[in-house]
Amino acid sequence: MNTPVVLKFGGSTFRTPEAYHELAEGLDERIRSEARPMAVVVSAMQGETERLRARLHEIDARPEAATAAGLLTTADLVSAHLLAGALHSRGRTATVLAGHQLGLTTNASFLWARVTRIDPRPLRRALAAYDVVVVPGGQAADAEGRPTWLGKNSSDLSALAVARAVGSRSCEIHSDVDGIYTSDPHLITGARMLPEVSYNMAALMSLYGAKVLHRRAVQLALRHRIEILLRFNRAPYTIGTTISGAGTQAAAVVLNQRSVVLDYPDEARADAAHHAFHLEGLDVVRLSTRPSVAVVGGYVDTEAVQLRHGVVPGREAGVPVAEMRGSKVTTHVAGSGTDALHLAQQLHDGLDFPVLPRTGTRVGVRAT
């Protein structure tokens, strides 16, 4: 069997049901041109996971983690089956491998699980029998076969795990931003594309809240030297940024308005809180200039996490804004999301940039 193509499509790809047919058309074209099997990781339709989360909280204000994991992952499963249906309507053979069928085993942290073992056999068997294997992002199972979730926006991690399992040397991540920018191009005027970025820089930006890629996905790619190609999620599927060992460090400003800084009375209690969040598998940053912790990316019941570990909850102090100059990071704290946006723009305006090419390579779904 030829080495499979591994692609991931984020939730913004699927704004309407018709989007599944549009993607199936592009995948069909690529299969015809390359004659290789394809593993496609997909996220839920935009907003579906959060609708399920809201519905669950109407029933139970503080649901058990196992219940939440079992429910929230179904949104991605629905998306996977819709794409499989669209492919079937075009005459392609396709199957869906859900988390418990995939060969990814995690620890028992239901909502922020970490992969402990990758068994390549289920994927390889399916790829030998079908044109396309569709994988719902973020799904796995623990050693007892119980559903686990790899966390918010973890389809990237699923895609890199799939690439590792099938022996692919590259993985293509498609989203509504075609690469890594010097700041969020939807929010910051003058944000510039970075054509090549090192694994370490990409992981650092993700740690501080950049939404373009999951940090643990980058770490997995680094360990196994899997090149990541970031592409736009609609035709002509622009290639924007390549993440690899040959990439460079850069200057950037990272803002995620869902992130929050928690203040504590002293360093010891801040350290205890940082440890508690870390035990839950969450991305957190311990600020060096004050007894504070930045919890990155939102969708976390910070009070519940701290209480579970015997930590008195910290006081919400604002939104972190990270100013990066290579590996040096300065974290600023703004009082609100609006203040953080203004601060990020101001910091970005003060960065010095080398001359960078602005245009990406425009191609179809087929590889370059």
Secondary structure, DSSP 4 states (H G I P E B T S, - for coil): -PPPEEEEE-GGG-SSTHHHHHHHHHHHHHHHHH---EEEEEPPSTTHHHHHHHHHHHH-SS--HHHHHHHHTHHHHHHHHHHHHHHHHTT--EEE--GGGTTEEE-S-SSS--EEEE--HHHHHHHHH-SEEEEETTEEEETT--EEE--TTTHHHHHHHHHHHHT-SEEEEEESS-SEESS-TTTSTT--EESEEEHHHHHHHHHTT-TTS-HHHHHHHHHHT-EEEEEESSTT--EEEEEETT-B--EEEEE-TT-EEEE-SSHHHHHHHHHHHHHTT--EEE-SSSSEEEEPSS---HHHHHHHTT-PPPEEEEEEEEEEETTEEEEEEESSHHHHHHHHHHHHHT----------B---SS--
